[in-house]
């Protein structure tokens, strides 16, 4: 009975184009809702003050790192779980899920400790403005102490994705984001008639973690009731070092990728803060840009996440035609989304920035940022779409190499050198330059993957025939 369930999995039987659309659409929609939450969150925070927007930008590296650990563990678990499904290995499927949960618990404890002892010092080394330090410290402490919600949500969604049930991530992420959007004004500005005080930045954090916890509860319910491929029990959480090593071999590079992103954001915040006359404003613009570009990038990441599961499953099932056809479909879709994003940022930057009650300086810096950075979007589409093969085939180190070059080795040094000109507008060109370099590296690494892992599958098929 179990074997039939795996044999009939849609990742083995459904036409590839339809399969990618079927799996990516819920992910893309749920991530768009998540992007909407990120923007709305910043809009409400901008009503507090410009310092509050800056604090949100300065908090982003740690929030990004939390998501990075959750995603990294989830990607490693997802890769092994999908491959095991493709091989009809029920025991390994359950072991992958259980050891993913074990790693999650360790990471949660580490971030809770940081929330207690490290949140305020993290802001003190970045800003001397007390409003920024206090508001940001309160916000980050709450997000770290209750981070178990985002971890459970991400891992639960990855288990559903691995078996092809991406539709449920639309409900988990979507519901969590909507709850967050509704609760943001309630806790930020208060509702005196209900006895709810105005909590400011702390209120934004409270709304965030409540949304994450609700999404986590839904993810648990969906896995227990709608995911028969994974048989949940307490004994599956026992650590198995062979399984842990396989998960971490893919997960650690993914975590490093996200950690590099955190270091990049921290470094870029420092570069923008070095402009004495408008450092706080430039940092705020940088944060707002990240929120706005998520509308473009999130759907492409949804395509990428669906591709990882499809490629891993069909790599385990030895179906190279389905792998290559999926890559062609994913690349085409990614280019469409990124080109539309380029057009939006070029033609309507004032409309986008107007959502955040910008000052004259904020608007001037923001228009320049959106129009310059968006020039790199089409190049990023190629990198994101093809990088799915790195994670799906257990060569996560390639993703780390690519991300390291894109976000640290190229972006930060180029941004620093451009900042020496004294013109903050020039700094934004570093992003477009980094995307071009990243695409070149991705194409080179993908060629190696194709030659060493995909092409041999075609040769095996010919030998059998």
TIMIKE-429041 format. One record per residue (C-alpha): residue number from 1; residue in three letters; x, y, z negated. Coordinates in pm, whole numbers. Example, Ala and Ser with C-alpha at 12.3 -4.5 7.8 and 13.67 -1.06 7.14 Angstrom:
2
+-----+---------+--------+--------+--------+
| num | residuo |      X |      Y |      Z |
+-----+---------+--------+--------+--------+
|   1 |     ALA |   1230 |   -450 |   -780 |
|   2 |     SER |   1367 |   -106 |   -714 |
+-----+---------+--------+--------+--------+
END
This chain:
465
+-----+---------+--------+--------+--------+
| num | residuo |      X |      Y |      Z |
+-----+---------+--------+--------+--------+
|   1 |     UNK |      0 |      0 |      0 |
|   2 |     UNK |    280 |    241 |    -91 |
|   3 |     UNK |    466 |    157 |    228 |
|   4 |     UNK |    159 |    232 |    440 |
|   5 |     UNK |    125 |    570 |    271 |
|   6 |     UNK |    482 |    658 |    367 |
|   7 |     UNK |    454 |    514 |    719 |
|   8 |     UNK |    146 |    728 |    786 |
|   9 |     UNK |    304 |   1049 |    654 |
|  10 |     UNK |    234 |   1329 |    902 |
|  11 |     UNK |    605 |   1420 |    923 |
|  12 |     UNK |    654 |   1088 |   1102 |
|  13 |     UNK |    347 |   1094 |   1329 |
|  14 |     UNK |    219 |   1448 |   1396 |
|  15 |     UNK |    342 |   1634 |   1710 |
|  16 |     UNK |    639 |   1849 |   1605 |
|  17 |     UNK |    506 |   2189 |   1713 |
|  18 |     UNK |    176 |   2127 |   1539 |
|  19 |     UNK |    357 |   1984 |   1237 |
|  20 |     UNK |    580 |   2291 |   1196 |
|  21 |     UNK |    280 |   2521 |   1231 |
|  22 |     UNK |     78 |   2306 |    991 |
|  23 |     UNK |    352 |   2310 |    726 |
|  24 |     UNK |    497 |   2658 |    779 |
|  25 |     UNK |    170 |   2852 |    793 |
|  26 |     UNK |     71 |   2793 |    428 |
|  27 |     UNK |    428 |   2864 |    318 |
|  28 |     UNK |    446 |   3182 |    527 |
|  29 |     UNK |    107 |   3303 |    404 |
|  30 |     UNK |    192 |   3230 |     41 |
|  31 |     UNK |    525 |   3409 |     77 |
|  32 |     UNK |    352 |   3706 |    240 |
|  33 |     UNK |    123 |   3726 |    -61 |
|  34 |     UNK |    435 |   3706 |   -278 |
|  35 |     UNK |    590 |   3988 |    -74 |
|  36 |     UNK |    272 |   4190 |   -119 |
|  37 |     UNK |    302 |   4141 |   -494 |
|  38 |     UNK |    664 |   4262 |   -486 |
|  39 |     UNK |    566 |   4578 |   -301 |
|  40 |     UNK |    258 |   4647 |   -515 |
|  41 |     UNK |    466 |   4590 |   -829 |
|  42 |     UNK |    712 |   4856 |   -713 |
|  43 |     UNK |    428 |   5091 |   -616 |
|  44 |     UNK |    284 |   5077 |   -967 |
|  45 |     UNK |    629 |   5115 |  -1123 |
|  46 |     UNK |    695 |   5421 |   -902 |
|  47 |     UNK |    398 |   5585 |  -1078 |
|  48 |     UNK |    599 |   5573 |  -1402 |
|  49 |     UNK |    909 |   5755 |  -1275 |
|  50 |     UNK |   1195 |   5734 |  -1027 |
|  51 |     UNK |   1412 |   5595 |  -1309 |
|  52 |     UNK |   1167 |   5307 |  -1343 |
|  53 |     UNK |   1211 |   5225 |   -972 |
|  54 |     UNK |   1587 |   5235 |  -1022 |
|  55 |     UNK |   1557 |   5004 |  -1324 |
|  56 |     UNK |   1360 |   4755 |  -1116 |
|  57 |     UNK |   1636 |   4766 |   -853 |
|  58 |     UNK |   1907 |   4711 |  -1116 |
|  59 |     UNK |   1715 |   4415 |  -1264 |
|  60 |     UNK |   1690 |   4246 |   -924 |
|  61 |     UNK |   2028 |   4060 |   -936 |
|  62 |     UNK |   1926 |   3861 |  -1246 |
|  63 |     UNK |   1574 |   3797 |  -1119 |
|  64 |     UNK |   1729 |   3684 |   -792 |
|  65 |     UNK |   1962 |   3454 |   -984 |
|  66 |     UNK |   1671 |   3296 |  -1175 |
|  67 |     UNK |   1492 |   3228 |   -848 |
|  68 |     UNK |   1824 |   3107 |   -706 |
|  69 |     UNK |   1866 |   2840 |   -973 |
|  70 |     UNK |   1503 |   2731 |   -936 |
|  71 |     UNK |   1528 |   2723 |   -557 |
|  72 |     UNK |   1870 |   2553 |   -556 |
|  73 |     UNK |   1752 |   2271 |   -780 |
|  74 |     UNK |   1433 |   2252 |   -574 |
|  75 |     UNK |   1620 |   2240 |   -241 |
|  76 |     UNK |   1852 |   1963 |   -365 |
|  77 |     UNK |   1559 |   1764 |   -499 |
|  78 |     UNK |   1354 |   1831 |   -184 |
|  79 |     UNK |   1633 |   1716 |     49 |
|  80 |     UNK |   1680 |   1386 |   -137 |
|  81 |     UNK |   1307 |   1336 |   -186 |
|  82 |     UNK |   1223 |   1396 |    182 |
|  83 |     UNK |   1505 |   1170 |    299 |
|  84 |     UNK |   1390 |    897 |     57 |
|  85 |     UNK |   1033 |    928 |    190 |
|  86 |     UNK |   1165 |    887 |    543 |
|  87 |     UNK |   1350 |    571 |    431 |
|  88 |     UNK |   1043 |    434 |    246 |
|  89 |     UNK |   1248 |    428 |    -77 |
|  90 |     UNK |    983 |    470 |   -347 |
|  91 |     UNK |   1223 |    428 |   -640 |
|  92 |     UNK |   1456 |    700 |   -511 |
|  93 |     UNK |   1159 |    933 |   -453 |
|  94 |     UNK |   1063 |    917 |   -821 |
|  95 |     UNK |   1425 |    945 |   -936 |
|  96 |     UNK |   1476 |   1258 |   -726 |
|  97 |     UNK |   1170 |   1426 |   -879 |
|  98 |     UNK |   1259 |   1327 |  -1236 |
|  99 |     UNK |   1621 |   1441 |  -1218 |
| 100 |     UNK |   1510 |   1769 |  -1063 |
| 101 |     UNK |   1294 |   1830 |  -1371 |
| 102 |     UNK |   1589 |   1742 |  -1597 |
| 103 |     UNK |   1812 |   2002 |  -1428 |
| 104 |     UNK |   1533 |   2258 |  -1449 |
| 105 |     UNK |   1512 |   2227 |  -1829 |
| 106 |     UNK |   1885 |   2295 |  -1866 |
| 107 |     UNK |   1867 |   2607 |  -1646 |
| 108 |     UNK |   1564 |   2746 |  -1834 |
| 109 |     UNK |   1748 |   2732 |  -2167 |
| 110 |     UNK |   2048 |   2917 |  -2021 |
| 111 |     UNK |   1837 |   3206 |  -1892 |
| 112 |     UNK |   1642 |   3233 |  -2216 |
| 113 |     UNK |   1969 |   3279 |  -2404 |
| 114 |     UNK |   2075 |   3550 |  -2158 |
| 115 |     UNK |   1742 |   3727 |  -2207 |
| 116 |     UNK |   1805 |   3749 |  -2582 |
| 117 |     UNK |   2169 |   3860 |  -2584 |
| 118 |     UNK |   2255 |   3994 |  -2239 |
| 119 |     UNK |   1966 |   4189 |  -2086 |
| 120 |     UNK |   2032 |   4536 |  -2231 |
| 121 |     UNK |   2415 |   4519 |  -2196 |
| 122 |     UNK |   2359 |   4426 |  -1830 |
| 123 |     UNK |   2188 |   4762 |  -1776 |
| 124 |     UNK |   2432 |   4959 |  -1990 |
| 125 |     UNK |   2722 |   4873 |  -1758 |
| 126 |     UNK |   2525 |   4999 |  -1456 |
| 127 |     UNK |   2354 |   5318 |  -1570 |
| 128 |     UNK |   2395 |   5593 |  -1829 |
| 129 |     UNK |   2032 |   5710 |  -1799 |
| 130 |     UNK |   1855 |   5599 |  -2118 |
| 131 |     UNK |   1513 |   5566 |  -1952 |
| 132 |     UNK |   1661 |   5332 |  -1694 |
| 133 |     UNK |   1851 |   5125 |  -1953 |
| 134 |     UNK |   1562 |   5087 |  -2198 |
| 135 |     UNK |   1290 |   5019 |  -1941 |
| 136 |     UNK |   1507 |   4779 |  -1746 |
| 137 |     UNK |   1626 |   4599 |  -2059 |
| 138 |     UNK |   1271 |   4541 |  -2181 |
| 139 |     UNK |   1161 |   4421 |  -1839 |
| 140 |     UNK |   1448 |   4176 |  -1793 |
| 141 |     UNK |   1429 |   4034 |  -2146 |
| 142 |     UNK |   1065 |   3934 |  -2099 |
| 143 |     UNK |   1129 |   3785 |  -1752 |
| 144 |     UNK |   1417 |   3571 |  -1885 |
| 145 |     UNK |   1246 |   3451 |  -2203 |
| 146 |     UNK |    945 |   3321 |  -2012 |
| 147 |     UNK |   1124 |   3206 |  -1694 |
| 148 |     UNK |   1003 |   2846 |  -1732 |
| 149 |     UNK |    695 |   2949 |  -1533 |
| 150 |     UNK |    889 |   3031 |  -1214 |
| 151 |     UNK |   1100 |   2714 |  -1249 |
| 152 |     UNK |    797 |   2485 |  -1281 |
| 153 |     UNK |    623 |   2666 |   -996 |
| 154 |     UNK |    918 |   2634 |   -755 |
| 155 |     UNK |    993 |   2269 |   -834 |
| 156 |     UNK |    627 |   2174 |   -815 |
| 157 |     UNK |    596 |   2343 |   -476 |
| 158 |     UNK |    909 |   2169 |   -347 |
| 159 |     UNK |    765 |   1829 |   -440 |
| 160 |     UNK |    452 |   1913 |   -244 |
| 161 |     UNK |    656 |   2039 |     52 |
| 162 |     UNK |    871 |   1725 |     60 |
| 163 |     UNK |    563 |   1510 |    125 |
| 164 |     UNK |    419 |   1755 |    379 |
| 165 |     UNK |    151 |   1910 |    154 |
| 166 |     UNK |    256 |   2273 |    201 |
| 167 |     UNK |   -106 |   2394 |    203 |
| 168 |     UNK |   -110 |   2378 |   -176 |
| 169 |     UNK |    178 |   2627 |   -205 |
| 170 |     UNK |    -57 |   2884 |    -55 |
| 171 |     UNK |   -282 |   2841 |   -357 |
| 172 |     UNK |     -2 |   2835 |   -617 |
| 173 |     UNK |    198 |   3133 |   -494 |
| 174 |     UNK |   -108 |   3319 |   -371 |
| 175 |     UNK |   -299 |   3285 |   -698 |
| 176 |     UNK |      6 |   3379 |   -906 |
| 177 |     UNK |     74 |   3687 |   -696 |
| 178 |     UNK |   -289 |   3802 |   -698 |
| 179 |     UNK |   -309 |   3764 |  -1076 |
| 180 |     UNK |     11 |   3965 |  -1103 |
| 181 |     UNK |   -125 |   4242 |   -880 |
| 182 |     UNK |   -445 |   4263 |  -1086 |
| 183 |     UNK |   -266 |   4267 |  -1421 |
| 184 |     UNK |     10 |   4514 |  -1326 |
| 185 |     UNK |   -195 |   4834 |  -1381 |
| 186 |     UNK |   -363 |   4681 |  -1685 |
| 187 |     UNK |    -39 |   4628 |  -1878 |
| 188 |     UNK |    168 |   4912 |  -1727 |
| 189 |     UNK |    -86 |   5190 |  -1788 |
| 190 |     UNK |   -306 |   5022 |  -2051 |
| 191 |     UNK |   -682 |   4996 |  -2092 |
| 192 |     UNK |   -772 |   5183 |  -2415 |
| 193 |     UNK |  -1134 |   5069 |  -2407 |
| 194 |     UNK |  -1012 |   4709 |  -2429 |
| 195 |     UNK |   -744 |   4784 |  -2683 |
| 196 |     UNK |   -460 |   4720 |  -2435 |
| 197 |     UNK |   -178 |   4974 |  -2482 |
| 198 |     UNK |     33 |   5121 |  -2200 |
| 199 |     UNK |    352 |   4912 |  -2197 |
| 200 |     UNK |    531 |   5071 |  -1901 |
| 201 |     UNK |    813 |   4855 |  -1763 |
| 202 |     UNK |    749 |   4588 |  -2026 |
| 203 |     UNK |    391 |   4568 |  -1899 |
| 204 |     UNK |    516 |   4500 |  -1546 |
| 205 |     UNK |    719 |   4208 |  -1685 |
| 206 |     UNK |    420 |   4071 |  -1881 |
| 207 |     UNK |    207 |   4072 |  -1565 |
| 208 |     UNK |    488 |   3900 |  -1374 |
| 209 |     UNK |    534 |   3609 |  -1614 |
| 210 |     UNK |    158 |   3554 |  -1655 |
| 211 |     UNK |    130 |   3521 |  -1277 |
| 212 |     UNK |    422 |   3278 |  -1269 |
| 213 |     UNK |    276 |   3061 |  -1545 |
| 214 |     UNK |    -62 |   3038 |  -1375 |
| 215 |     UNK |    109 |   2936 |  -1049 |
| 216 |     UNK |    311 |   2676 |  -1243 |
| 217 |     UNK |     -3 |   2524 |  -1397 |
| 218 |     UNK |   -162 |   2497 |  -1053 |
| 219 |     UNK |    155 |   2333 |   -912 |
| 220 |     UNK |    141 |   2069 |  -1189 |
| 221 |     UNK |   -228 |   2000 |  -1126 |
| 222 |     UNK |   -178 |   1963 |   -749 |
| 223 |     UNK |    115 |   1726 |   -791 |
| 224 |     UNK |    -70 |   1506 |  -1040 |
| 225 |     UNK |   -388 |   1486 |   -832 |
| 226 |     UNK |   -283 |   1532 |   -468 |
| 227 |     UNK |     69 |   1393 |   -433 |
| 228 |     UNK |     56 |   1011 |   -444 |
| 229 |     UNK |    410 |    977 |   -300 |
| 230 |     UNK |    555 |   1081 |   -637 |
| 231 |     UNK |    456 |    869 |   -938 |
| 232 |     UNK |    498 |   1088 |  -1246 |
| 233 |     UNK |    600 |    950 |  -1587 |
| 234 |     UNK |    827 |   1054 |  -1873 |
| 235 |     UNK |   1082 |    782 |  -1793 |
| 236 |     UNK |   1152 |    938 |  -1453 |
| 237 |     UNK |   1312 |   1241 |  -1629 |
| 238 |     UNK |   1600 |   1029 |  -1760 |
| 239 |     UNK |   1925 |   1153 |  -1602 |
| 240 |     UNK |   2078 |    933 |  -1335 |
| 241 |     UNK |   2425 |   1064 |  -1252 |
| 242 |     UNK |   2422 |    925 |   -897 |
| 243 |     UNK |   2094 |   1101 |   -826 |
| 244 |     UNK |   2207 |   1418 |  -1005 |
| 245 |     UNK |   2521 |   1424 |   -791 |
| 246 |     UNK |   2315 |   1398 |   -471 |
| 247 |     UNK |   2078 |   1674 |   -582 |
| 248 |     UNK |   2361 |   1901 |   -691 |
| 249 |     UNK |   2564 |   1840 |   -374 |
| 250 |     UNK |   2290 |   2027 |   -187 |
| 251 |     UNK |   2155 |   2234 |   -475 |
| 252 |     UNK |   2480 |   2392 |   -596 |
| 253 |     UNK |   2565 |   2545 |   -258 |
| 254 |     UNK |   2211 |   2683 |   -246 |
| 255 |     UNK |   2249 |   2825 |   -598 |
| 256 |     UNK |   2584 |   2973 |   -496 |
| 257 |     UNK |   2413 |   3131 |   -198 |
| 258 |     UNK |   2159 |   3300 |   -424 |
| 259 |     UNK |   2428 |   3388 |   -680 |
| 260 |     UNK |   2624 |   3552 |   -401 |
| 261 |     UNK |   2310 |   3751 |   -327 |
| 262 |     UNK |   2298 |   3863 |   -691 |
| 263 |     UNK |   2665 |   3963 |   -684 |
| 264 |     UNK |   2603 |   4145 |   -358 |
| 265 |     UNK |   2307 |   4336 |   -503 |
| 266 |     UNK |   2501 |   4421 |   -819 |
| 267 |     UNK |   2795 |   4541 |   -608 |
| 268 |     UNK |   2577 |   4744 |   -370 |
| 269 |     UNK |   2403 |   4905 |   -667 |
| 270 |     UNK |   2747 |   5007 |   -792 |
| 271 |     UNK |   2840 |   5151 |   -452 |
| 272 |     UNK |   2519 |   5353 |   -433 |
| 273 |     UNK |   2556 |   5470 |   -794 |
| 274 |     UNK |   2900 |   5608 |   -704 |
| 275 |     UNK |   2736 |   5888 |   -504 |
| 276 |     UNK |   2714 |   6145 |   -782 |
| 277 |     UNK |   2448 |   6374 |   -638 |
| 278 |     UNK |   2191 |   6107 |   -550 |
| 279 |     UNK |   2317 |   5774 |   -684 |
| 280 |     UNK |   1997 |   5694 |   -876 |
| 281 |     UNK |   1786 |   5782 |   -571 |
| 282 |     UNK |   2000 |   5573 |   -333 |
| 283 |     UNK |   1978 |   5276 |   -572 |
| 284 |     UNK |   1601 |   5313 |   -583 |
| 285 |     UNK |   1586 |   5323 |   -203 |
| 286 |     UNK |   1797 |   5007 |   -189 |
| 287 |     UNK |   1548 |   4829 |   -416 |
| 288 |     UNK |   1246 |   4950 |   -219 |
| 289 |     UNK |   1410 |   4839 |    106 |
| 290 |     UNK |   1447 |   4486 |    -34 |
| 291 |     UNK |   1079 |   4478 |   -124 |
| 292 |     UNK |    967 |   4603 |    219 |
| 293 |     UNK |   1194 |   4375 |    419 |
| 294 |     UNK |   1049 |   4077 |    232 |
| 295 |     UNK |    735 |   4120 |    446 |
| 296 |     UNK |    952 |   4031 |    746 |
| 297 |     UNK |   1188 |   3778 |    589 |
| 298 |     UNK |    940 |   3580 |    376 |
| 299 |     UNK |    748 |   3427 |    671 |
| 300 |     UNK |   1081 |   3328 |    830 |
| 301 |     UNK |   1188 |   3167 |    503 |
| 302 |     UNK |    856 |   2982 |    504 |
| 303 |     UNK |    946 |   2844 |    847 |
| 304 |     UNK |   1293 |   2756 |    715 |
| 305 |     UNK |   1151 |   2571 |    412 |
| 306 |     UNK |    913 |   2371 |    630 |
| 307 |     UNK |   1201 |   2290 |    867 |
| 308 |     UNK |   1416 |   2156 |    583 |
| 309 |     UNK |   1151 |   1898 |    493 |
| 310 |     UNK |   1079 |   1804 |    855 |
| 311 |     UNK |   1446 |   1770 |    950 |
| 312 |     UNK |   1539 |   1576 |    634 |
| 313 |     UNK |   1246 |   1335 |    680 |
| 314 |     UNK |   1322 |   1270 |   1045 |
| 315 |     UNK |   1694 |   1243 |    981 |
| 316 |     UNK |   1614 |    966 |    732 |
| 317 |     UNK |   1376 |    812 |    988 |
| 318 |     UNK |   1644 |    838 |   1264 |
| 319 |     UNK |   1428 |   1050 |   1497 |
| 320 |     UNK |   1663 |   1302 |   1666 |
| 321 |     UNK |   1407 |   1421 |   1923 |
| 322 |     UNK |   1179 |   1546 |   1646 |
| 323 |     UNK |   1472 |   1722 |   1479 |
| 324 |     UNK |   1576 |   1917 |   1789 |
| 325 |     UNK |   1221 |   2001 |   1892 |
| 326 |     UNK |   1153 |   2135 |   1543 |
| 327 |     UNK |   1463 |   2355 |   1562 |
| 328 |     UNK |   1354 |   2504 |   1896 |
| 329 |     UNK |   1007 |   2584 |   1760 |
| 330 |     UNK |   1146 |   2727 |   1435 |
| 331 |     UNK |   1399 |   2950 |   1614 |
| 332 |     UNK |   1134 |   3088 |   1851 |
| 333 |     UNK |    895 |   3168 |   1566 |
| 334 |     UNK |   1171 |   3330 |   1357 |
| 335 |     UNK |   1272 |   3556 |   1646 |
| 336 |     UNK |    910 |   3668 |   1696 |
| 337 |     UNK |    869 |   3764 |   1328 |
| 338 |     UNK |   1201 |   3944 |   1307 |
| 339 |     UNK |   1142 |   4139 |   1630 |
| 340 |     UNK |    804 |   4255 |   1501 |
| 341 |     UNK |    977 |   4362 |   1179 |
| 342 |     UNK |   1235 |   4556 |   1376 |
| 343 |     UNK |    961 |   4743 |   1562 |
| 344 |     UNK |    775 |   4824 |   1238 |
| 345 |     UNK |   1082 |   4960 |   1059 |
| 346 |     UNK |   1185 |   5167 |   1361 |
| 347 |     UNK |    844 |   5318 |   1434 |
| 348 |     UNK |    678 |   5360 |   1093 |
| 349 |     UNK |    942 |   5414 |    817 |
| 350 |     UNK |    764 |   5722 |    681 |
| 351 |     UNK |    438 |   5532 |    641 |
| 352 |     UNK |    611 |   5246 |    460 |
| 353 |     UNK |    804 |   5470 |    221 |
| 354 |     UNK |    501 |   5689 |    159 |
| 355 |     UNK |    355 |   5407 |    -52 |
| 356 |     UNK |    606 |   5481 |   -330 |
| 357 |     UNK |    537 |   5852 |   -391 |
| 358 |     UNK |    884 |   5945 |   -264 |
| 359 |     UNK |   1064 |   6269 |   -335 |
| 360 |     UNK |   1210 |   6456 |    -39 |
| 361 |     UNK |   1556 |   6305 |   -100 |
| 362 |     UNK |   1410 |   5955 |   -144 |
| 363 |     UNK |   1221 |   5982 |    185 |
| 364 |     UNK |   1523 |   6117 |    373 |
| 365 |     UNK |   1750 |   5839 |    250 |
| 366 |     UNK |   1482 |   5574 |    296 |
| 367 |     UNK |   1406 |   5650 |    661 |
| 368 |     UNK |   1775 |   5622 |    748 |
| 369 |     UNK |   1803 |   5294 |    554 |
| 370 |     UNK |   1505 |   5120 |    716 |
| 371 |     UNK |   1594 |   5218 |   1071 |
| 372 |     UNK |   1960 |   5118 |   1046 |
| 373 |     UNK |   1929 |   4794 |    848 |
| 374 |     UNK |   1645 |   4658 |   1063 |
| 375 |     UNK |   1878 |   4648 |   1364 |
| 376 |     UNK |   2020 |   4327 |   1216 |
| 377 |     UNK |   1684 |   4145 |   1195 |
| 378 |     UNK |   1703 |   3948 |   1525 |
| 379 |     UNK |   2051 |   3822 |   1437 |
| 380 |     UNK |   1924 |   3714 |   1094 |
| 381 |     UNK |   1646 |   3515 |   1263 |
| 382 |     UNK |   1901 |   3290 |   1432 |
| 383 |     UNK |   2098 |   3238 |   1110 |
| 384 |     UNK |   1794 |   3152 |    898 |
| 385 |     UNK |   1631 |   2917 |   1150 |
| 386 |     UNK |   1943 |   2712 |   1225 |
| 387 |     UNK |   2065 |   2699 |    864 |
| 388 |     UNK |   1777 |   2463 |    781 |
| 389 |     UNK |   1990 |   2182 |    926 |
| 390 |     UNK |   2267 |   2250 |    671 |
| 391 |     UNK |   2040 |   2188 |    372 |
| 392 |     UNK |   1831 |   1910 |    528 |
| 393 |     UNK |   2133 |   1700 |    625 |
| 394 |     UNK |   2310 |   1732 |    292 |
| 395 |     UNK |   2581 |   1975 |    409 |
| 396 |     UNK |   2482 |   2259 |    181 |
| 397 |     UNK |   2843 |   2381 |    170 |
| 398 |     UNK |   2790 |   2521 |    520 |
| 399 |     UNK |   2511 |   2739 |    386 |
| 400 |     UNK |   2745 |   2863 |    114 |
| 401 |     UNK |   3017 |   2948 |    366 |
| 402 |     UNK |   2769 |   3138 |    579 |
| 403 |     UNK |   2616 |   3325 |    287 |
| 404 |     UNK |   2956 |   3407 |    138 |
| 405 |     UNK |   3073 |   3566 |    461 |
| 406 |     UNK |   2744 |   3748 |    515 |
| 407 |     UNK |   2687 |   3890 |    170 |
| 408 |     UNK |   3026 |   3921 |      8 |
| 409 |     UNK |   3327 |   3887 |    236 |
| 410 |     UNK |   3179 |   4110 |    508 |
| 411 |     UNK |   2894 |   4318 |    365 |
| 412 |     UNK |   3039 |   4453 |     41 |
| 413 |     UNK |   3388 |   4545 |    169 |
| 414 |     UNK |   3244 |   4709 |    480 |
| 415 |     UNK |   2988 |   4898 |    268 |
| 416 |     UNK |   3263 |   5012 |     31 |
| 417 |     UNK |   3484 |   5133 |    316 |
| 418 |     UNK |   3193 |   5321 |    470 |
| 419 |     UNK |   3109 |   5477 |    131 |
| 420 |     UNK |   3455 |   5636 |    123 |
| 421 |     UNK |   3333 |   5868 |    397 |
| 422 |     UNK |   3109 |   6036 |    140 |
| 423 |     UNK |   2806 |   5984 |    368 |
| 424 |     UNK |   2557 |   5741 |    211 |
| 425 |     UNK |   2376 |   5699 |    545 |
| 426 |     UNK |   2680 |   5520 |    691 |
| 427 |     UNK |   2668 |   5253 |    418 |
| 428 |     UNK |   2352 |   5101 |    567 |
| 429 |     UNK |   2540 |   4999 |    882 |
| 430 |     UNK |   2721 |   4735 |    677 |
| 431 |     UNK |   2402 |   4525 |    671 |
| 432 |     UNK |   2368 |   4508 |   1051 |
| 433 |     UNK |   2739 |   4430 |   1090 |
| 434 |     UNK |   2713 |   4147 |    834 |
| 435 |     UNK |   2414 |   3993 |   1015 |
| 436 |     UNK |   2604 |   3979 |   1345 |
| 437 |     UNK |   2902 |   3809 |   1180 |
| 438 |     UNK |   2668 |   3568 |    999 |
| 439 |     UNK |   2500 |   3464 |   1324 |
| 440 |     UNK |   2835 |   3388 |   1488 |
| 441 |     UNK |   2940 |   3171 |   1192 |
| 442 |     UNK |   2602 |   2993 |   1187 |
| 443 |     UNK |   2627 |   2904 |   1556 |
| 444 |     UNK |   2976 |   2762 |   1503 |
| 445 |     UNK |   2870 |   2550 |   1202 |
| 446 |     UNK |   2550 |   2433 |   1370 |
| 447 |     UNK |   2756 |   2310 |   1666 |
| 448 |     UNK |   2955 |   2094 |   1424 |
| 449 |     UNK |   2636 |   1960 |   1262 |
| 450 |     UNK |   2487 |   1875 |   1600 |
| 451 |     UNK |   2802 |   1701 |   1721 |
| 452 |     UNK |   2860 |   1503 |   1399 |
| 453 |     UNK |   2507 |   1418 |   1281 |
| 454 |     UNK |   2238 |   1472 |   1545 |
| 455 |     UNK |   2415 |   1363 |   1862 |
| 456 |     UNK |   2516 |   1022 |   1712 |
| 457 |     UNK |   2145 |    949 |   1652 |
| 458 |     UNK |   2079 |    990 |   2025 |
| 459 |     UNK |   2374 |    759 |   2100 |
| 460 |     UNK |   2238 |    496 |   1859 |
| 461 |     UNK |   1904 |    506 |   2040 |
| 462 |     UNK |   2072 |    455 |   2377 |
| 463 |     UNK |   2274 |    162 |   2239 |
| 464 |     UNK |   1954 |     -8 |   2118 |
| 465 |     UNK |   1787 |     40 |   2456 |
+-----+---------+--------+--------+--------+
END
